Amino acid sequence: MIRDLTCIVCPKACKLKVEYSEKGIERIQGVLCKKGQDYVREEIYNPTRVLTSSVRVMDGDLKLVSVKTNRPIPKDLLMKVMDVLYKTKVKAPIKIGDILIKNILGSGIDIVATKNIKGNG
Amino acid sequence: MREVDIIIIGGGPAGLSAAISCKREGIDNLLLIEREDRLGGILNQCIHSGFGLEIFKEDLTGPEYAKRYITEVERLHIPFMLKGNVLDISQDKEVVVVSPKGLFKLRAKAIILSMGCRERARGAIGIPGTRPAGIYTAGQAQNLMNIRNYMVGKRVVILGSGDIGLIMARRLTLEGARVLAVVEILPYCSGLPRNRVQCLEDFKIPLLLNHTIVDIKGDKRLKSVTISKVGKRGGIVPRQKREIPCDTLLLSCGLIPENELSRKAGVILDPETSGPIVNEELETNIPGIYACGNVLQVHDLVDWVTLEGEKVGKSAASYVKGGKRNYQWIDARAGSGIRYIIPHRISTERDVEVTLRVSRPGKDKDILVKDRNRLIKKVFFGKVNPSQMIKLRLNKKELRGTKALWVSLR
């Protein structure tokens, strides 16, 4: 299989052509440093992203609290996690770093607050 | 009239960092004025990550990055005013500010401008068509979605491939909208490669380069936009028009430093950056008025805004304490291939860091720093791009005897 990738490790943004199979990467065309090689392997076999979004707040000075996954999650879980966040409501006050959802979808990853929310009561 | 040593206008990343820096330099009588009801500026609505990689070597979200500096402001007991809208600054550094508590006049020994920038809106781009609801600037949509909990639309087209537009393409997709296309008039993406990959390619959102919007239709709500290919010389290719039905259009067409106040004070602006003309202390043409952050030049990384604020705090504190002033300034000028260089004047007596942007993308280029025909420095870049701010350090040994500094691209 062949895939065109842009390395995003640094601002050089090297353009790459990656030939690979289920067994491993066979050939990479384009200049690539050590960090870039790690990125390519991850991106082909186990692409992950940090998801940032927001969750509704009850009784807070803002209607939404911004949140993130505490570690990168597999890319194909992004929309499934969004479905859970869409249905979630949390109560103020909230502090940065508070775990709002533990072990989301059994992934071992937590949803944590990235903003302080004061109670309005 | 209340007398303050240093007034800082704007409590975003630039102002926060400038205030902390002033305080650390021993200035206690200072005041940070913020228009909104909380400190942090635009970072509060930038809930995505990617902040702090330079300074903290951590991948923080906007609110987390802001919190670090807000905590420091509180810890150092730096006085700040919220919901304070500065109406006027005069040449002799009188500041008029209105807040729910009333109208105040303050006199400052030094002023730091850190008001940030604003988005280029539809009127400034001149897109033909009707004026229906459903047209937002990208940052306005970001505020509605991330702070106020309003969804802006379902079928969305984004004009402009700046970073905010790319970030919003992902945000809208995650929240259930369909982003039909990101339309960019230039032949290249103006946002960072990281955002192009993670915001567009991840969600298979098409990026249409060399395209622009030539018509907007809709009565009450937006019904469609018509896009067209743009030819080599910038003209519209009439046969390559296509109508895209949509209910929402986001504009991500660039940022303009917010300098209405600066102009009132008589600060001279650089037509290329729309920010003040400054010397290496980041001082404007008016002694004791300084500028930092996006009001000076639009940055791509908040970390660099923070560093600029830090530098300006030191300069303003030194001015108040009666530090050295009698420098012989020489001009630093942007030559061919360089869009602008900041600062505009340097002293050659100290090491100096200059920031600049190139005019267009290129490969295997040298940036040349010259004094007429004497080559001072040559730096090689494998790739240059207008979307990436370039920093160069020049040391005083290299600069000795320089009459005028020219920076060009070859």
Interface residues (C-beta under 8 A of the other chain):
Chain A: T6 I8 P11 K12 A13 R49 V50 L51 T52 S53 S54 R56 L62 K63 L64 S66 K68 K75 L78 M79 M82 Y86 I96 T114 K115 N116
Chain B: N44 I47 H48 S49 D59 T61 G62 P63 E64 K67 M145 N146 I147 R148 N149 L174 E175 G176 L192 P193 R194 R196 V197 Q198 E201 D202 G382 K383 Q388
